């Protein structure tokens, strides 16, 4: 049997960005529903860094404390479930859940994040977020001056390698197949003692997610402490596209400085909107989304 409930704002996604938006709205006396299925993209990352007051805290612990604090505001409700569809209505928006329940709201905040597209390399997924890492600002200090790899190719590999020399000069680029770096880029990397290896990777050997070595398809083994990887992603939820939200060229949800999407009444925040995938960054974007959703509600009723 379907049930319907009405809210000022529905937030799809109850991780750091969504919870941050909910706190701003709870403190604004708004009736808020958070819908979350409990599948954050950093679920196996052991520690969060570069977030003041929480440096070195497990991400799950940050989320636990945040949820506990947010739910102290009695106008905020947390729904454990998966949002499956949404549509615009004459009076706002409707969101359907996998339990066949339908919820209504005047505004919608999308905080569903992204899904990383793992390469077909054995051991990669098990190490992702632990010793196969995406961001030097989040993880670089812990592997500073260590023998480090970079799994990337072309312009992305060149620019990322340049960035990583801030944390280590013992760096090797793995293109996992034919290099698409230009001769000039390759020569410049070699001038900085950065080797480019274009062999196919067969296996990432690890223990509990901590990298021991990379094995190439020809059987050669390369020992190292950690490797960065620049991999593709897609939106974790199809709901923004159902609503007609536009994407940027990189595949993020297009938002303005107030976290408004291209669909009126729909805001977005967190990893789905930015390449800066850090807890500190997405918390800030969630706060802005919550504040501006409340401001829009005020303007419409005043």
C-alpha positions as CSV (number, residue, x, y, z in Angstrom):
1,X,0.0,0.0,0.0
2,X,1.4,3.4,-1.0
3,X,1.7,6.2,1.6
4,X,2.3,9.8,1.0
5,X,3.9,12.5,3.2
6,X,4.7,16.1,2.5
7,X,7.8,18.0,3.5
8,X,9.3,21.4,2.8
9,X,12.5,19.8,1.4
10,X,13.5,16.3,0.5
11,X,17.2,15.4,0.5
12,X,18.2,12.4,-1.5
13,X,21.5,11.2,-0.1
14,X,22.3,11.1,3.6
15,X,26.1,11.3,3.6
16,X,28.2,14.4,4.4
17,X,26.7,16.8,1.9
18,X,23.1,15.7,2.5
19,X,23.5,15.8,6.3
20,X,25.1,19.2,6.1
21,X,22.1,20.5,4.0
22,X,19.7,18.9,6.5
23,X,21.4,20.6,9.5
24,X,21.0,24.1,7.8
25,X,17.4,23.3,7.1
26,X,16.6,21.8,10.5
27,X,18.0,25.0,12.1
28,X,15.8,26.9,9.8
29,X,12.7,25.2,11.2
30,X,12.0,23.3,8.0
31,X,10.2,20.0,7.7
32,X,12.9,17.8,6.0
33,X,13.1,14.2,4.9
34,X,16.5,12.6,4.2
35,X,16.3,9.5,2.0
36,X,19.5,7.4,2.1
37,X,20.3,3.8,1.1
38,X,23.6,3.6,3.0
39,X,26.1,3.2,0.2
40,X,28.7,6.1,0.3
41,X,31.5,6.1,-2.4
42,X,34.2,6.2,0.3
43,X,32.8,3.3,2.3
44,X,36.1,1.4,2.5
45,X,38.3,4.4,3.0
46,X,39.9,4.0,6.5
47,X,40.5,7.6,7.4
48,X,39.4,11.1,6.3
49,X,42.0,13.9,6.1
50,X,42.2,17.6,5.4
51,X,39.0,18.3,7.3
52,X,39.7,20.6,10.2
53,X,38.7,19.1,13.6
54,X,38.2,15.7,12.0
55,X,41.7,15.0,10.6
56,X,42.3,11.2,10.7
57,X,38.8,10.3,11.7
58,X,37.2,7.3,9.9
59,X,34.6,8.6,7.4
60,X,31.9,6.4,8.8
61,X,32.5,7.9,12.2
62,X,32.1,11.4,10.9
63,X,28.8,10.4,9.2
64,X,27.6,8.7,12.4
65,X,28.2,11.8,14.5
66,X,26.7,14.1,11.8
67,X,23.6,12.0,11.6
68,X,23.2,11.9,15.4
69,X,23.5,15.7,15.5
70,X,21.2,16.4,12.6
71,X,18.4,14.2,14.0
72,X,18.4,16.2,17.2
73,X,16.4,18.7,15.2
74,X,12.9,17.4,15.5
75,X,11.7,18.6,12.1
76,X,14.3,16.4,10.3
77,X,13.4,12.7,9.5
78,X,15.8,10.1,8.2
79,X,14.4,7.4,5.9
80,X,16.5,4.2,5.3
81,X,15.7,3.3,1.7
82,X,16.5,3.9,-1.9
83,X,14.9,6.8,-3.9
84,X,14.0,5.3,-7.3
85,X,12.2,8.1,-9.2
86,X,11.2,11.8,-9.0
87,X,9.1,14.1,-11.0
88,X,7.9,17.7,-11.0
89,X,4.3,18.4,-10.0
90,X,2.2,21.5,-10.0
91,X,3.0,22.2,-6.4
92,X,6.6,21.0,-6.2
93,X,8.1,17.5,-6.5
94,X,7.4,13.9,-5.8
95,X,10.0,11.3,-4.9
96,X,9.2,7.5,-5.0
97,X,11.1,5.0,-2.9
98,X,11.8,1.3,-3.4
99,X,9.2,0.5,-0.8
100,X,6.6,2.1,-3.1
101,X,6.1,5.0,-0.7
102,X,5.8,8.4,-2.3
103,X,7.0,11.6,-0.7
104,X,6.1,15.2,-1.7
105,X,8.1,18.3,-1.2
106,X,8.4,21.9,-2.3
107,X,12.1,21.7,-2.9
108,X,14.5,18.8,-3.6
109,X,18.2,18.6,-2.8
110,X,20.2,15.9,-4.6
111,X,23.2,14.7,-2.7
112,X,23.6,11.2,-4.2
113,X,27.3,11.4,-5.1
114,X,29.0,9.5,-7.9
115,X,29.8,5.9,-8.7
116,X,33.5,5.2,-9.6
117,X,34.0,3.0,-12.7
118,X,36.6,0.5,-11.7
119,X,39.1,-0.7,-14.4
120,X,39.3,-4.4,-15.1
121,X,42.3,-5.0,-13.0
122,X,42.3,-7.7,-10.3
123,X,42.7,-6.2,-6.9
124,X,42.0,-2.6,-7.9
125,X,38.5,-2.4,-6.3
126,X,39.7,-4.0,-3.1
127,X,42.4,-1.3,-2.7
128,X,40.4,1.7,-3.9
129,X,40.4,4.4,-1.2
130,X,43.0,2.5,0.9
131,X,46.2,2.3,-1.1
132,X,44.9,3.0,-4.6
133,X,43.9,6.6,-4.0
134,X,42.4,9.5,-5.9
135,X,43.5,12.7,-4.2
136,X,46.9,13.9,-2.8
137,X,45.2,16.5,-0.6
138,X,43.2,13.7,1.1
139,X,45.9,11.0,1.2
140,X,49.2,12.3,-0.1
141,X,50.7,13.2,3.3
142,X,50.4,9.6,4.5
143,X,52.4,8.3,1.6
144,X,54.8,11.2,1.2
145,X,58.3,10.5,-0.1
146,X,57.3,6.9,-0.7
147,X,57.7,4.9,-3.9
148,X,54.4,5.8,-5.6
149,X,52.6,5.1,-8.8
150,X,50.1,6.9,-11.0
151,X,47.6,4.9,-13.1
152,X,46.6,7.4,-15.8
153,X,47.3,8.3,-19.4
154,X,47.6,11.3,-21.7
155,X,47.1,14.9,-20.5
156,X,45.5,13.7,-17.3
157,X,48.6,11.7,-16.5
158,X,51.0,14.5,-17.2
159,X,49.1,17.1,-15.2
160,X,48.5,14.7,-12.2
161,X,52.2,13.6,-12.2
162,X,53.3,17.2,-12.1
163,X,51.0,17.8,-9.1
164,X,52.2,14.7,-7.3
165,X,55.8,15.8,-7.3
166,X,54.8,18.0,-4.4
167,X,54.5,14.8,-2.2
168,X,57.0,12.4,-3.7
169,X,59.9,12.5,-6.2
170,X,59.8,8.6,-6.4
171,X,57.0,8.5,-8.9
172,X,56.2,6.1,-11.8
173,X,53.4,6.6,-14.4
174,X,51.5,3.4,-15.5
175,X,49.5,4.0,-18.6
176,X,48.1,0.4,-18.6
177,X,48.6,0.1,-22.4
178,X,49.8,2.3,-25.2
179,X,50.9,5.7,-23.9
180,X,49.0,8.7,-25.2
181,X,51.4,11.2,-23.7
182,X,53.0,13.4,-26.2
183,X,56.8,13.0,-26.8
184,X,57.3,16.4,-25.2
185,X,55.3,15.4,-22.1
186,X,57.2,12.1,-21.8
187,X,60.5,13.8,-22.1
188,X,59.6,16.4,-19.5
189,X,58.5,13.7,-17.1
190,X,61.9,11.9,-17.7
191,X,63.7,15.1,-16.9
192,X,62.1,14.9,-13.5
193,X,63.0,11.2,-13.1
194,X,59.4,10.1,-13.7
195,X,59.4,6.8,-15.7
196,X,56.4,6.0,-17.9
197,X,55.6,2.3,-18.2
198,X,53.0,1.4,-20.9
199,X,52.6,-2.3,-20.1
200,X,49.2,-3.8,-19.3
201,X,48.5,-4.4,-15.6
202,X,47.3,-7.8,-14.7
203,X,47.1,-7.7,-10.9
204,X,47.4,-5.4,-7.9
205,X,48.7,-7.6,-5.1
206,X,47.6,-6.5,-1.7
207,X,46.9,-7.5,1.9
208,X,43.6,-6.2,3.2
209,X,43.6,-3.4,0.7
210,X,47.2,-2.3,1.3
211,X,49.2,-2.5,-1.9
212,X,52.3,-4.8,-2.1
213,X,53.1,-4.8,-5.8
214,X,51.7,-4.4,-9.3
215,X,52.1,-7.3,-11.7
216,X,52.1,-6.7,-15.4
217,X,50.7,-9.0,-18.1
218,X,54.3,-10.1,-19.0
219,X,54.8,-11.3,-15.4
220,X,57.1,-8.4,-14.3
221,X,56.5,-7.2,-10.8
222,X,56.8,-3.6,-9.6
223,X,56.9,-3.0,-5.8
224,X,55.5,0.2,-4.4
225,X,53.6,1.7,-1.4
226,X,50.6,3.2,-3.1
227,X,49.3,4.4,-6.5
228,X,47.1,7.2,-7.5
229,X,44.5,6.5,-10.1
230,X,42.4,8.7,-12.3
231,X,39.4,6.7,-13.3
232,X,36.0,7.5,-14.7
233,X,32.7,8.0,-12.8
234,X,29.0,8.3,-13.4
235,X,26.2,9.8,-11.4
236,X,25.2,7.4,-8.6
237,X,21.5,8.1,-9.2
238,X,19.6,8.5,-12.4
239,X,17.0,10.8,-10.7
240,X,18.7,14.1,-11.7
241,X,18.6,13.1,-15.4
242,X,14.9,12.0,-15.0
243,X,14.2,15.6,-13.8
244,X,16.1,17.1,-16.7
245,X,19.1,18.4,-14.8
246,X,22.0,19.2,-17.1
247,X,25.5,17.8,-16.7
248,X,28.8,19.6,-17.2
249,X,31.3,18.3,-19.8
250,X,33.0,16.4,-17.1
251,X,29.8,14.6,-16.1
252,X,29.0,16.6,-12.9
253,X,25.6,18.1,-12.2
254,X,25.6,21.6,-13.4
255,X,25.0,24.1,-10.5
256,X,25.4,27.8,-9.9
257,X,27.2,29.3,-7.0
258,X,24.1,28.8,-4.8
259,X,24.0,25.0,-5.7
260,X,20.9,25.5,-7.9
261,X,20.6,23.0,-10.8
262,X,19.2,23.9,-14.2
263,X,15.8,22.6,-13.0
264,X,13.8,25.1,-10.8
265,X,13.3,24.0,-7.3
266,X,16.1,21.4,-7.5
267,X,19.4,21.9,-5.8
268,X,22.5,19.6,-5.8
269,X,25.6,19.3,-3.6
270,X,28.5,17.0,-2.9
271,X,30.5,14.7,-5.1
272,X,27.9,14.8,-7.8
273,X,28.6,18.5,-8.5
274,X,32.4,18.9,-8.1
275,X,35.7,17.4,-8.9
276,X,36.9,18.4,-5.4
277,X,36.0,15.1,-3.7
278,X,36.8,15.8,-0.1
279,X,34.6,15.7,3.0
280,X,35.4,19.3,3.8
281,X,34.4,20.5,0.3
282,X,31.1,18.6,0.2
283,X,30.1,19.6,3.7
284,X,30.4,23.2,2.5
285,X,28.4,22.7,-0.6
286,X,25.7,20.9,1.4
287,X,25.5,23.9,3.8
288,X,25.0,26.2,0.9
289,X,22.3,24.1,-0.7
290,X,20.4,24.0,2.6
291,X,20.6,27.7,3.1
292,X,19.6,28.6,-0.4
293,X,16.7,26.1,-0.5
294,X,15.4,27.8,2.7
295,X,16.0,31.3,1.2
296,X,14.0,30.3,-1.9
297,X,11.1,29.0,0.3
298,X,11.1,32.4,2.2
299,X,11.1,34.4,-1.0
300,X,8.2,32.4,-2.4
301,X,6.0,32.9,0.7
302,X,6.8,36.4,1.7
